[in-house]
């Protein structure tokens, strides 16, 4: 999804305890900022995963990813 809003989104604060969380692939994912709250600009996910786990090396041809 591309950022198309003429105005940047307003600042906001998300508390981890109140953010939606879900388990997937043995990791706990918490959505701290969604495309809905950022005007489609980005998503911020917090991941809690076991030591030495995580995804294998991969690429996202259509998206940027950073850690």
C-alpha positions as a Markdown table, in Angstrom:
| # | Residue | x | y | z |
|---|---|---|---|---|
| 1 | Unk | 0.0 | 0.0 | 0.0 |
| 2 | Unk | 1.4 | 3.4 | -0.8 |
| 3 | Unk | 1.1 | 6.5 | 1.3 |
| 4 | Unk | -1.5 | 8.7 | -0.4 |
| 5 | Unk | -2.8 | 11.0 | 2.4 |
| 6 | Unk | -2.3 | 14.7 | 1.6 |
| 7 | Unk | -1.6 | 15.3 | 5.3 |
| 8 | Unk | 0.8 | 13.4 | 7.5 |
| 9 | Unk | -0.8 | 11.3 | 10.3 |
| 10 | Unk | -1.1 | 12.9 | 13.7 |
| 11 | Unk | 1.3 | 11.7 | 16.4 |
| 12 | Unk | 0.0 | 8.9 | 18.6 |
| 13 | Unk | 1.1 | 6.7 | 21.5 |
| 14 | Unk | 0.6 | 3.0 | 21.7 |
| 15 | Unk | 1.1 | 1.1 | 24.9 |
| 16 | Unk | 2.3 | -2.5 | 24.4 |
| 17 | Unk | -0.2 | -3.8 | 27.0 |
| 18 | Unk | -3.1 | -2.3 | 25.0 |
| 19 | Unk | -1.9 | -3.1 | 21.5 |
| 20 | Unk | -3.3 | -6.1 | 19.6 |
| 21 | Unk | -1.1 | -9.2 | 19.8 |
| 22 | Unk | -1.1 | -12.6 | 18.2 |
| 23 | Unk | 1.0 | -15.8 | 18.1 |
| 24 | Unk | 2.4 | -16.9 | 14.7 |
| 25 | Unk | 5.2 | -19.3 | 13.9 |
| 26 | Unk | 6.1 | -19.7 | 17.6 |
| 27 | Unk | 6.6 | -15.9 | 18.1 |
| 28 | Unk | 4.4 | -13.3 | 19.8 |
| 29 | Unk | 3.7 | -10.4 | 17.5 |
| 30 | Unk | 2.4 | -7.0 | 18.8 |
| 31 | Unk | 1.1 | -4.4 | 16.4 |
| 32 | Unk | 2.4 | -1.0 | 17.8 |
| 33 | Unk | 1.4 | 0.9 | 14.7 |
| 34 | Unk | -0.7 | -0.2 | 11.8 |
| 35 | Unk | -1.3 | 1.1 | 8.3 |
| 36 | Unk | -4.6 | 2.4 | 9.6 |
| 37 | Unk | -2.9 | 4.6 | 12.3 |
| 38 | Unk | -0.1 | 5.8 | 10.0 |
| 39 | Unk | -2.2 | 6.7 | 7.0 |
| 40 | Unk | -1.0 | 3.6 | 5.1 |
| 41 | Unk | 2.7 | 4.7 | 5.4 |
| 42 | Unk | 4.1 | 1.8 | 7.5 |
| 43 | Unk | 3.5 | -0.8 | 10.1 |
| 44 | Unk | 5.5 | -1.3 | 13.3 |
| 45 | Unk | 5.5 | -4.8 | 14.8 |
| 46 | Unk | 7.2 | -5.9 | 18.1 |
| 47 | Unk | 8.3 | -9.6 | 18.0 |
| 48 | Unk | 9.1 | -11.8 | 21.0 |
| 49 | Unk | 10.7 | -15.0 | 19.8 |
| 50 | Unk | 12.7 | -17.8 | 21.3 |
| 51 | Unk | 16.5 | -17.5 | 21.1 |
| 52 | Unk | 18.0 | -18.8 | 17.8 |
| 53 | Unk | 14.7 | -18.7 | 16.1 |
| 54 | Unk | 13.2 | -16.4 | 13.5 |
| 55 | Unk | 12.7 | -16.3 | 9.8 |
| 56 | Unk | 15.3 | -17.6 | 7.3 |
| 57 | Unk | 17.1 | -15.1 | 5.1 |
| 58 | Unk | 14.6 | -13.7 | 2.7 |
| 59 | Unk | 13.6 | -10.6 | 0.7 |
| 60 | Unk | 10.4 | -8.6 | 0.2 |
| 61 | Unk | 10.5 | -7.3 | -3.4 |
| 62 | Unk | 7.5 | -5.0 | -2.9 |
| 63 | Unk | 8.2 | -3.8 | 0.7 |
| 64 | Unk | 11.0 | -2.3 | 2.8 |
| 65 | Unk | 11.9 | -4.1 | 6.0 |
| 66 | Unk | 14.2 | -2.9 | 8.8 |
| 67 | Unk | 15.2 | -4.1 | 12.3 |
